[in-house]
Amino acid sequence: VLFRSNSQGIVYIRTNRPATPVLYLNSTTFEIGKSKVLRQSNEDVMTVIGAGVTLNEALKAYDMLQEDRINIRIIDLFSVKPLDVATIMRSVKETNGFCVTVEDHYLQGGIFEAISGCLASCRDVQLFGMAVTEVPHSGKMDELLNKYRISAESITKRVQDLLKEHHTLIRRHVDKPVDISTKATDLQQKGWKERSQAVKPEVL
């Protein structure tokens, strides 16, 4: 809310109802149109993007995958519009061209569609969306996260399944970095008009 009070124009803020872990210090600064990379290494196999409650689930999934020595990059997409295009494109490029979005929201009009637009003109990108796919119900947070398959366990399984399904592709990309030749500035100047078939959305 303080962040919003220092900005101009109409702003939509979505907050969590359940109690969730505190991830940032009070002194942490945020900027509209930016994001924060919370976990990263030179061995990340894919990028996982979340916000709010699903960010916490993604961080839990990171710890679970570490037990199998699987590294994933975690991005906190606290600003959906405008989007941190440069960070997202760089992260996906550095993680074999694989990206998973996780949101307690429908695929339409949320993180998945925002990232789809960001990556649509990029080469050799695989995008997968984890989201609510039916009419939501009331219940306890853990029960709902499991029901709609956006929990830490679901994220962990999705990453593991993708590694099995695309192990040959991922190995090739590890040996040879993904070529995402379209720069963020080029995309912004073109107004996202150029689209390709590189992004292949998949819904759970």
Salt bridges, closest charged atoms under 4 A:
ASP44 OD2 - ARG73 NE 2.91
GLU57 OE2 - LYS60 NZ 3.11
GLU94 OE1 - ARG73 NH1 2.55
GLU103 OE1 - HIS105 ND1 3.85
ASP104 OD2 - ARG14 NH2 3.62
GLU134 OE1 - LYS147 NZ 3.65
ASP161 OD2 - LYS157 NZ 2.76
GLU165 OE1 - HIS166 NE2 3.82
ASP179 OD2 - ARG123 NH1 2.97
GLU194 OE2 - LYS190 NZ 3.11
GLU202 OE2 - ARG158 NH2 2.61
